[in-house]
């Protein structure tokens, strides 16, 4: 795996010893870490196009961890977050988890507990990236359809047979069959059911 596509763990904690300790633990399993003492420095970093996650201290000078999480959400930056704190604040934990945090670890935590949370976060990011790539590919295929083919796709997905599609379009059954074939080919769908699944995923992504 190249360095560019290797997973990276961002760590934001104002305690230098804590930052270096977590970095050493990550090195034992071959994971690369970037360390930040201030959240502002991390927020200026361009997140690379590779699996990543963020280890974020809840209590930081100037800007708390929950505020950092909110800024990332506002900016549309989708990175899994593991919160760490020396203060077991249950309401804060609930708020962080509701906003999508992967885990909330209370210092001092065990190395294995930390590594398990990191692996979970990286797996979530990999799945999220795969999903976004698949949706982008589907959107690209759909944009390649003509206006007539998009109409045919809607009719196929609604369950209509070729003869019914021809009647709706006011064209011959042969012409309708040709359009239908183009749709199936361009969308790379093996069956009407698969085309329906693609249409549903495109609809869901458009509504987000």
Residue, then its C-alpha position, 0 to 999 in steps of 0.5 A: x500500500x502506498x503512503x498516500x493511501x495508507x490510513x492516517x490517524x489525526x490526534x488533537x490533544x494539548x497534552x504533549x506526553x499524551x499525544x506522543x504516547x498515543x503515537x507510540x501505541x499506533x506505531x506498534x500496529x504500523x499506523x501513521x499519526x499526525x499530532x496537533x496541540x491546537x484544534x485550529x491547526x488541525x482545522x487548517x489541515x487538508x484531509x487527504x483522500x485516504x482512510x482516516x480518523x480523528x482522536x479528539x480531546x474534549x477539553x482543549x484551550x480556546x475551542x472544545x472538542x464538541x465545537x471542533x466536531x460541529x465545525x467539521x460537520x458544518x464544513x461537510x468533512x466526514x471523518x470518524x471521531x474518537x473523543x478522549x477525556x479525563x472527565x467522565x461527562x455523560x451528557x457530553x458523551x451522549x451529545x458527541x455520540x448523537x453527532x456521530x462520534x465512534x467512541x468516547x474514551x476516558x483517560x487513562x484508557x488501555x492500549x487495546x481499548x484505544x486500538x480497537x476504537x481506532x480500527x473501528x473508526x478506520x473501518x467505518x471511514x473505509x465503508x463510507x468512502x466506498x459507499x460515496x465512490x459507488x454513488x458517484x459512479x452511479x450518478x456518472x452513469x445516470x448523467x450519461x442517459x438521455x432525457x428519453x432514457x431517463x424516462x424509460x428507466x423510471x418506467x422500467x423501475x415502476x414495473x412496466x413491461x416493454x409493451x406498456x412503456x411503448x404505449x406511454x412513450x407513444x412509440x413502437x414496441x421495438x423502439x421501446x425495447x431499444x431504449x430499454x436495452x440502452x438504459x440497462x447497458x449504460x447503467x450496467x444493470x443485469x435485471x430490472x430489480x438491480x436497476x430499481x436498486x440503483x434508482x433507489x440509491x440515487x434517490x436516497x443520495x439526492x435527498x441527503 
